[in-house]
Amino acid sequence: MAGGRTVPVLTVCLLILLLWYVGAVFLNWQTEGDRLARMSDGPIPFGQHLVATWNAQRPVLPAPHQIAAEIWKTTATVSPLSRRSLFYHAWVTLSSTLLGFVIGTALGILLSIGIVHSKTLDKSLMPWVITSQTIPILAIAPMVIVVLGNLQITGIFPKAIISTYLSFFPVTVGMVKGLRSPDAMHLDLMRTYSASRTQILAKLRLPASLPFLFTSMKVAVAASLVGAIVGELPTGAVAGLGARLLAGSYYGQTVIIWAALVMASVMAGLLVGLVGLAERIVLKRQGARP
């Protein structure tokens, strides 16, 4: 099965790289043409112009090899503890991501348990949970940072709160669906055994909700990373992937921006993969089929 997926994945990756290089040519063609024209009195050879679009110092769209070179320079050639290291900035963002993800997951589970067991919470709280996600995170993040800053709460916690805001929602919705997934026949059987609500929750509802929980957590951990990065933007942070995005924007260095984005995507993939690994281990111990 793994071998059968390798060729399609590689094909798609190669196609993306090809389109990326083509896009770099079109987007950088005008600026590089103007630069070469200022440096030369005669006509510019097509090959020279083409190569220039892939090696521009301030490209509109950097070529993939330029992004790879920037990632190598900021990871392999500097100390991981240096502020010039992309690993250092990734760790700053990751710490906020994980804290927000843990808080958001715990909050989502608690809210879902309350919603499933209380009609009042189901009718009153669930609509607010859904409505909360209609507010743009870019509007909420500055307010959270300012309010917590006035309370002398700084560091990773304000960013973790923003991550929590994005990550609790998928967990809440997924767990509500999962806790309600057992068949009515199974619920009736538990009641015939005089099982309490707590016993039904622990022995039936929670085991049945595990597949829904882990699926929601995969979405939540990626959303938590987005929240951590967004939380770094309104603060003018000096550390974190959000800070690298700001630095690249201030100095017009799109290569720095893309390198930070690639690192963020790699982190998201690894985090989702770790959640998937935990899912397989837990469900296997629960006796689920592979």
C-alpha positions in Angstrom: 0.0 0.0 0.0 2.8 2.4 0.9 4.5 1.8 -2.4 1.3 2.3 -4.3 1.0 5.8 -2.8 4.6 6.8 -3.4 4.4 7.4 -7.1 1.2 9.5 -7.1 2.6 11.6 -4.2 5.9 12.2 -6.0 4.1 13.0 -9.2 2.0 15.7 -7.5 5.1 17.1 -5.8 7.0 17.3 -9.0 4.0 19.0 -10.7 3.8 21.6 -7.9 7.6 22.3 -8.2 7.2 22.7 -12.0 4.3 25.1 -11.7 6.2 27.0 -8.9 9.2 27.6 -11.1 6.9 28.7 -14.0 5.1 31.0 -11.6 8.4 32.5 -10.4 9.3 33.3 -14.0 6.1 35.1 -14.7 6.0 37.1 -11.4 9.7 38.0 -11.4 10.0 38.7 -15.1 9.2 42.4 -15.1 11.3 43.4 -12.1 14.3 41.4 -13.2 14.0 42.6 -16.7 14.1 46.2 -15.5 17.1 45.5 -13.3 19.0 43.8 -16.2 18.1 46.7 -18.5 19.7 49.2 -16.1 22.9 47.1 -16.1 23.1 46.4 -19.9 22.9 48.6 -22.9 22.1 45.8 -25.4 19.3 43.3 -25.6 19.0 40.8 -22.7 19.5 37.1 -23.7 16.4 35.0 -22.9 18.5 32.5 -20.9 20.0 35.2 -18.7 16.7 36.7 -18.1 15.2 33.3 -17.2 17.9 32.4 -14.8 17.6 35.9 -13.2 14.0 35.3 -12.3 15.0 32.2 -10.3 17.8 34.0 -8.5 16.3 37.4 -7.7 17.6 39.1 -4.5 14.1 40.4 -3.7 11.7 38.1 -5.7 8.0 38.6 -5.8 7.8 34.8 -5.7 11.0 33.0 -4.7 12.0 29.8 -6.5 11.9 26.6 -4.4 15.7 26.3 -4.4 16.0 29.8 -2.9 13.6 28.8 -0.1 15.6 25.6 0.5 18.9 27.6 0.7 17.4 30.0 3.2 16.1 27.1 5.4 19.5 25.4 5.2 21.3 28.7 6.1 19.0 29.3 9.1 19.1 25.7 10.4 22.3 23.9 9.5 24.8 26.8 9.7 23.8 28.5 13.0 23.3 27.3 16.5 19.7 26.1 17.3 19.8 28.5 20.3 20.6 31.5 18.1 17.9 34.0 17.3 19.0 33.6 13.7 18.0 29.9 13.8 14.7 28.9 12.3 14.7 26.0 14.9 14.8 28.6 17.7 11.8 30.5 16.2 10.0 27.2 15.5 10.4 26.2 19.2 9.0 29.5 20.4 5.9 29.0 18.3 5.6 25.3 19.1 5.5 26.0 22.8 2.5 28.2 22.5 0.9 25.8 20.1 1.2 22.8 22.4 -0.1 24.8 25.4 -3.0 26.1 23.5 -3.8 22.7 22.0 -3.8 21.0 25.5 -6.0 23.7 27.0 -8.3 23.7 23.9 -8.6 19.9 23.9 -9.4 19.8 27.6 -11.9 22.6 27.3 -13.6 21.0 24.2 -14.0 17.6 26.0 -15.5 19.3 29.1 -17.9 21.4 27.1 -19.0 18.4 25.0 -19.7 16.3 28.1 -21.8 19.1 29.5 -23.7 19.6 26.2 -24.5 15.9 25.8 -25.7 15.5 29.4 -27.6 18.8 29.7 -30.4 19.9 27.4 -30.0 23.4 28.8 -26.4 23.6 27.8 -27.2 22.0 24.5 -29.8 24.7 23.6 -27.9 27.6 25.1 -24.2 26.9 24.9 -23.8 25.1 21.6 -25.1 28.0 19.4 -22.5 30.3 21.1 -19.8 27.7 20.5 -20.6 27.8 16.8 -21.1 31.6 16.7 -17.7 32.1 18.3 -16.0 30.8 15.2 -17.6 33.4 12.9 -15.5 36.2 14.5 -12.2 36.6 12.6 -9.2 35.6 14.6 -7.3 38.7 13.3 -9.9 40.9 15.1 -9.7 38.9 18.4 -5.9 38.5 18.6 -5.0 42.1 19.2 -7.7 42.5 21.8 -6.5 39.4 23.7 -2.9 40.6 23.6 -3.8 44.1 24.8 -6.1 43.0 27.6 -3.7 40.4 29.0 -0.8 42.8 28.6 -2.6 45.3 30.8 -3.0 42.5 33.4 0.8 42.0 33.2 0.3 38.6 31.6 2.9 38.2 28.8 5.0 35.4 27.3 3.5 32.4 25.7 0.2 32.4 27.6 -1.6 35.1 25.5 -0.6 33.3 22.3 -1.8 30.1 23.9 -5.2 31.6 24.6 -5.5 32.5 20.9 -4.5 28.9 20.0 -7.1 27.7 22.5 -9.8 29.8 20.8 -9.2 28.1 17.5 -8.6 24.5 18.8 -11.4 24.0 21.2 -14.1 24.3 18.6 -13.3 21.2 16.4 -12.8 19.1 19.6 -16.1 20.3 21.0 -18.1 19.5 17.9 -16.4 16.2 17.2 -16.8 15.0 20.8 -20.5 15.9 20.9 -20.9 13.8 17.8 -18.8 11.0 19.3 -20.5 11.0 22.7 -23.8 10.7 20.9 -22.7 7.9 18.6 -23.5 4.8 20.7 -26.7 3.0 19.5 -29.8 3.5 21.5 -29.9 -0.2 22.1 -26.5 -0.1 23.8 -27.7 2.8 26.0 -30.8 1.0 26.9 -28.8 -2.1 27.8 -26.6 0.0 30.1 -29.7 1.4 31.8 -31.1 -2.1 32.3 -27.9 -2.8 34.3 -28.7 0.3 36.4 -25.6 2.1 35.2 -25.3 5.7 36.3 -24.5 8.6 33.9 -20.9 8.5 35.0 -20.6 4.8 34.3 -22.3 5.1 30.9 -19.9 7.9 30.1 -16.8 6.0 31.1 -17.7 2.6 29.8 -19.7 3.4 26.6 -19.7 7.0 25.5 -16.0 7.8 25.9 -14.7 4.6 24.2 -17.2 5.1 21.3 -16.1 8.8 20.9 -12.3 8.1 20.6 -12.2 7.9 16.8 -14.1 11.3 16.7 -11.8 12.8 19.3 -8.6 12.0 17.4 -10.0 13.1 14.1 -11.0 16.4 15.8 -7.6 16.7 17.4 -5.8 16.5 14.0 -7.8 19.6 13.0 -7.3 21.3 16.3 -3.5 20.9 16.5 -3.2 22.5 13.0 -5.6 25.3 14.0 -3.6 25.8 17.2 -0.4 26.4 15.2 -2.2 29.0 13.1 -3.4 30.7 16.3 0.1 30.8 17.8 1.5 32.4 14.6 -1.4 34.9 14.4 -0.9 35.7 18.1 2.7 36.7 17.4 1.8 39.2 14.6 0.0 42.1 16.6 2.7 42.1 19.3 5.6 42.8 17.1 7.2 39.7 18.5 11.0 39.3 18.2 10.8 35.5 18.3 8.6 32.9 16.7 7.6 32.1 13.2 5.2 35.0 13.3 8.2 37.2 14.0 10.0 35.8 11.0 7.0 36.7 8.9 7.1 40.2 10.2 10.8 40.6 9.6 10.5 39.4 6.1 7.6 41.8 5.5 9.4 44.8 7.0 12.5 44.3 4.9 10.8 43.1 1.7 12.5 39.6 2.0 9.9 37.2 0.6 12.4 34.4 0.9 12.4 34.8 4.7 8.6 34.8 4.7 8.4 31.6 2.6 11.0 29.8 4.7 8.9 30.5 7.8 5.8 29.3 6.0 7.5 26.1 4.9 8.7 25.5 8.4 5.2 26.0 9.8 3.8 23.6 7.3 6.4 21.0 8.2 5.6 21.5 11.9 1.8 21.1 11.2 2.4 17.9 9.3 4.6 16.5 12.1 2.0 17.4 14.8 -0.9 15.9 12.8 1.3 12.8 12.3 2.0 12.5 16.0 -1.8 12.7 16.8 -2.4 10.1 14.2 0.3 7.8 15.8 -1.3 8.3 19.2 -4.7 7.4 17.6 -3.4 4.1 16.2 -1.8 3.2 19.5 -4.9 4.0 21.6 -7.4 2.4 19.2 -5.3 -0.7 18.9 -5.3 -1.1 22.7 -9.1 -0.6 22.6 -9.3 -3.5 20.2 -10.1 -1.6 17.1 -9.5 -3.2 13.7 -6.3 -2.0 11.9 
